[in-house]
Amino acid sequence: QVQLVESGGRLVQAGGSLRLSCAASGRTFSSYAMGWFRQAPGKERELVARISWSGEIYYADSVKGRFTISRDNAKNTVYLQMNSLKPEDTALYYCAAGYGSSPFAVYEYGYWGQGTQVTVSS
């Protein structure tokens, strides 16, 4: 029903910025909450930002004030603008489409992209 493809990940120096994009296909895109997760080697997958169908936004404390999530329903695309990047932000970043209005846990997301690698050098 929903297919997701992330792009924009690359190597960047600490303090730099990146914008990740997630292109979605599917006729019900606007009805899904969209989340950005990240997973570093040896660590659990972490929800970093989520925007619900109603526009309610969540950010993890570790990225609050630095990252901005947005969506463009006309383009079927969700974005993650990442500023002031830190080495701790290095991870594989996934976008996901979630169930309900405000999903939080991994199990509440039913559709996942393949991931895009973000590497922040010091």
N, C-alpha and C positions, 0 to 999 in steps of 0.2 A: 504494500500500500504506500509506503514511504521509503524512498532511497535517499541516502545522504552521502555527500562527497565533500570532504574538507580540503582546503588549500591554504597556502600562505605561510606555512611553517618553514623556517630556515635558521641558519646560524646568525646570531646577532650579539653584539657586545653589550655588556651590562650597561644599563641606563638607556638603551635604545628602545625602539618601538616596533611592533608588528601588528598587522591586522589579519586575523584569520577569517576565512569565509567558509560557510557551509551551504552548499547548493542542494536544495531539496526538490525531489520530484514526487508528485502525488497530489491528488485533487483536494485533499483535506489539510493541507499544510497549515493554514491559519488557525485551525482548531487544536493544534498540538502545542503544548509547552515545549520549549527548546532549551536544552542545557548544554553547557560545555564542561567536559570532564578532562582531567589529566591524570596520567599515571607515569611515575618515574620508576626506573628499575628497582625491584625489591620493595616497592611501596604499594599501598592500596590505591585503587582508583578513587579520585577525589572530585567531587562536584565543586567547580570554581565559580560558575555563574549560571543563572537560569532566568528565562523570561517566560512568563505564562501567557496563555491566550488573552488574558485580561490586561496584560501589561505590567503585572507585578513582577518585580525584579529581586533576585537574591544574589549576593556575592559572598564568597568565603572571606573570612577575616583577613586571610593572607594576601588577598588581591584587592580588597576594598580600597577605593581611591585611586587605583592604578589601572584597573581593567574596566571596560564598558561593554556591555552586551546590548545588541540591538537587532531588530528584525525588519525586513522589508517584505511584506506579504506579496506585493505586486511582483517582486522578483524571486519569490520563493527562496529567500536567502536570509541566513542569520549570521551576524558578525560578532567577533570578539576583538575589540581594540585593546591592545596591551601596551601600556606605557611604563616607563621606569623599570624595565625588566631587570630581574635579578638572577644570578646563577641558580637559585632555588626554584625558579620557574621552569627549568629545563625538564621536559617531559614530552610524552606523546599525548597530543591533545585530540580529543574526540568530541564530535557533536552528537547529540542524541535527541530523539523525539520522545516525549514522555506522556504518560497517561494522566488524565485529570487536569485540574487547573494549576496546581502547584506541586509537582513531583519533586522529591528530594533524594530518595534512595535510588541506588542503581537498579533495583528490581522494578521500579516504577517507570523505567524507560524501556520501550519495546523496540526501538529502531536505532541503529548505530552506524556511524561512518567508519571508514577504515583507519582514520587517524592521520594526523600530520605532525611531524617532529619539530619541536621548538628547542633549540639549543642556545643557551645564553652563556657566553664566555666571560671570564673575569679579566 
